[in-house]
Amino acid sequence: MPLGVKGDDDDDDKTEILRLINSKTMEQDSLEAMGNLRPKPPDPVVQLPSSFESLVNVDELPFQRGIDIPFYWHIPRSGGGTVNDVLGSCLKLTLAADAGASEGHGHEDSLKKVTFARSVTYVNVDTSTHQGIERAKKLNLASSGLVDVVISPLLHDASSLFTSTRRGRMFTIIRHPVERAASLFYFIQDTQWKQPITKNDQFADISIENFYKGGFAENNWMTRFLTNELTKGELTDDDLLVAKEVLKKKCLIGLLEEKAETFDRIEKYFGWKPKNSSEQECLEKKLEWAWPMKHRHYNIEEGTDAWYLIANQNKLDLQLYQYAKELFQKQAELFERKKVG
């Protein structure tokens, strides 16, 4: 019986999802109940891909301005538009992102700064595509001295921009995978599938339940992009281990549900501060008054068929999200020891 249709099989699938999400807690509770005091086995040794050699370890402090380059790994529908706005509009940092190649600037023979809407300054590259990253690499973006922050969803490709002397410092903001996937569906449906120019009759009015039952949805986006297994059929627990290790070793973790603490840590980690009252007011407006760039849509409540349909496609990402929350708590030690800020 397909997931989402009520029945015994449906209940079994839902139970399995919850078991996977809470496996670590359940295992710990079980051991305590049995009085098992055996030492915890060592964590498996995980070898990171060579593409991450040019990224600084997250606990290698302090941040060296002018040498290290902040690298925001942009997870879609996880506050990325606001991050771009805060860094560019409020803190007046020069960004390497998708917008830099707008208005024909992506075909120029040399690097330069360009300024568009909201007075945000970009380097004239597009770091959101494979082709754009290759162009930025050929033009020596990392050593140009022009860029303050690199922004890209393509983790492995973008990591190749950095060098042994101009290394990247990775940070990200992570959102609950079910919420993220639902947001992505409704955003694309409203801004593309329902619009006259980009209308898609198959998906314009489809429900999110039928979209997932039909097998049209992505799955385990974070795990795939962390491991660079974008076309692999079924991901494995080994892929999850690699994804966890990348976050643990290389990434300053932010959580969308903890946006105030997240941005406070990011500012302290990189030494970013508002230079005047105007920049401070901009920050407060973006982070405290309202959450800009937010696309409003139906909430997917936990326990509904839609929630379990999405969760079933993102079992590894759900486990990775729980692990990221643990890392978020642990990384508080970086700031308590006053190594940063």
N, C-alpha and C positions, 0 to 999 in steps of 0.2 A: 504493500500500500504506500503511495507516495507521501512524503512528509508534508504535513499540513492538513491531511484528511484524518479526522478523528478516528481512533481505533487503537487496538493493542500495539500494532507496529509503530504507530505514531508516538504512543507513550514510551515505547522502548527507545526510539530515536531521541526524544527529549531527555530521557534519563541519561542516555549516553553523553549527550552534550553537556549536561550539568556535571556529570562525573569527570569529564575531561577538564572542564573549567576549574573544578575544585579538587583536582586529583592530589595536588600537593598538600592541601589542608587535610583531606581525608586520610592520606597516607600518614601524616603526622599524628592525627587523632587515633588512628588504628594502632600505631606503635605505642603510643602512650597508654592506650587501653590494655594492651597486652603486657605492659611493663617491660617492653623490649628496650634495653639500655645499650644495645650494641652501638658502637660509634658509627656515625654516618659515613657511607662510602665516599671516597674522593670524587669530586666532579670530573666528568670525562674531559680529556684534553682535546680541545677544539682548535684546529689550525685555521686561521683567518686567511681569506684569499689575498694574494700579493697586491691587489689593487688598493688595499687599505694601508699599505706601508707609508703612504704619504699623508695619512691622517694621524694627528697627535692623539695619544691616549688621553682620555678625559681627565684623569687624575694627575697628569703631568703639568704641574703648575709652577709659576703663574703664566697666564696668557702673555705672549710677547707681541706687543703691538708693532706693526711694521714687518714682522717675520711670519707670525701665524695669521692665517686668513679664516675668519668665521665662515662656516659652511652650514647653511640651513637646509636640512633634508626635508623637503616639502611633501607631506602626506596629504593628498587631496581631501578636501572637505574637513580639514582639521585646524581651521583658524589661519590658514596660510595667507589669505588676503589681508587679514588684520596684521599679521606679522610684517608683511610687505609695507603696509601703511605706517605702522609704528616705526620701523627702521628707516624708511625713506622720508615720510612726511614729518614725523615728530623729531627723530634723532638726526635727520639730515645726513644719513649715510649713503654712500654711492653703492648701488646694487648691480650685480650681474644676475639677470633673470630673463624671463621670456620677453618682457616689454622692451628691452634694450634694442631689439632688432626691428622695432616698428618703424613705419614710414620709410622703408628702404635702407635703414641703417645697417641691416644685417648683411649687406653685400659690399660694404666699404672695405678698403684694402688695409686700413690701419685702425687701431683702437682709439677711441675718444669718448668723452663724457657727453651724454645727451640728456635733456630735461623735457619731461612731458607733463601731463596733467598732475594736479596737486603738488606741483613743484618738486616732484621726485626725480632724482638724478640717477641715471643708469650708465653703465658702460655699453657700448653698441654691439652687444652679443646676445644670443638667445641660448641660455643654458638649460632649456627645458626639452631640447631635442638632441638626438645623436649628432646630426649634421651641425647644429649650432655649437655643440660642445667641441667637435673636431675643429671648427673654425676658430673658436676661442683659444684652443690649445696651440694651434699653428701661429696665432698672433701673440702667444706668450702672455695670456691674461694674468696668470699668477705673479709673474715678475714685473708686470707693467707699473705697479704702484697706483693704479687707478681705482681698484675695487676695494670696498670695505667689507662687503658680504656677498658670497656666492649663494644663490638660491636655485635648487633643482630637485625634482622628484627622482631623477635618474642617478641613484646613489653611486653605482659602480662607474658609470661613464664620467660623472662629475668629479669623482675622486681622482681621475687621471689628470685633471687640470693642475693639481698641486705637485710640488716637487720636494726634494729632500731639503732644500733651503727655504722654500715657501710652502710650508705644510698647512693643511686644512684642519680646522677645529669644528667638529660636527655637533650640531644641536638640532633638536626636533620637538614637535608638539604632537602628542599621541591622543587619539580619541577612541572611545569605546567602539570596537569594530562594527557592532550592529548599528549604532547610531551613525557612524561614518558612512556605511554602505547605504543606509536609508536616505541620508542626506544627498549622497551622490546620485542615487536613482531619481529623486524628486527634482534635483537641480537640473540634471540633463533633460528630464522629461519636460520641465517647464521652459527651459531656455533654448532647447534644440528641437525635440521631437514634436512639440506643439506649435512651433513657430512656422510661419508660412514659407520662409526660404529654406529652412532645414527640416521641414515636417517629415515625420516618419509615421505613416498610417498604422504600422504594426504596433508601435510602442506609444503613440500619442495618448491613448486612453487606457492602456493596460494597467491593471492593478499590480502593486508590488508583489503580491502573493503569486500571481500568474507569471510575472516576469521571472521569479526565482524557480517556480515549478517548471517553467519552460527551458531552464538551463541556460539562460541568456546572461546571467550575472557573472562578474569576476569572483575570484575566491582567494582568500589569504593574501591580499595585496601586500601587506607589510612584509610577511615572510618571504614572498617571492622577490621583492625588490631588495631586501637585505641580503639574500643569497644569490641574486641574479638568475634565478630559475624562473624566468618569465613565461617560458613555453612548455615547461615540464608538465606532464599529466598530473599525477598525484604527488604532492609533496610528502615527505617522510619526517619522522621524528629527528633524524639527523639534520634535516634542513632547519628544523626548529632550533636545534642546538646551536647551529652556526648563527642564526638570526639573533638568538639571545646573546651570544658571545660578542657580536658586533655592537649591540646596544651597551653591553656591560663595559667593554674595553674602550670604545671609541666615541660614545655619544652622551652629551648632556641631555637628560630626559626632561621634557616638559609635558604636562598633562592639561588637556583642554578644560577639564573639570576643576583644575587648580590654577586658573589663568593668572590670578594676582601673584601667587607665589612663584609660578613659572616665569613670568616676565621679570620679577624681582631678581631671581637667580640669574637669568640671562644677562641682565644689565650688570650685575656684580661680576659675573664670570668673565665678561669681555671688557669691563671697565667703562661701559657706556652710561653717560649721565646727561640729562637735559642741560643745555648750556645757558638757558635763560627761562624766564617765566612763560614765554610763548610756547617753548618746547615742552615745558612741564604741564601746561594746560592741555596741550595736544595729547600728551600721554594719558592724563587723567580722563579726558573725554573718550579716548579709544578703549581704555581698560576698565573704567569704573562706571561711567555714565551709561554706555551702551556698547554692544558688541557689533562693530560695523561689518559689512560684507556678509551678514547673516542672511541666508535664504530660508524663509519660513515655510514649513511643511508639516504634514501630519506626523505626530509622534508615534513611534512604534513601541508599544508597551510590552515589557517583558512578560512572557507567559502566553502571548498571542501566537497564532499560527505564523504570522509574518515574522515575528521575532525568531522563532525556531527555524524557519526556512532560511533566514539570513545567517543565523548562528551555525547551521549545519554546513554552510559553504565557507565558514571562517573559523573552523575549530582550532587551527594552529594559531591564527591571529588572536583568538580569544585567550589562549594560553600565553601568548607573547605579551598581550596587553596586561595580564595579571602580573607577569614578570616585570614589565616596565613600571608598574605601580610600586613594586618592591624596590626597584632601582631608584625610583624617585625619592622614596623614603631614605634609602641608604646614602644617596648623593647629598643629602642634607649635611652629612659629615664634612663635605668639602668646604662648606660655608661656616660650619661651627668651628672648624679648626683655623678659620680666618686665613686660609691659604688664598682665598679670593675675596674681592670686595674691599 
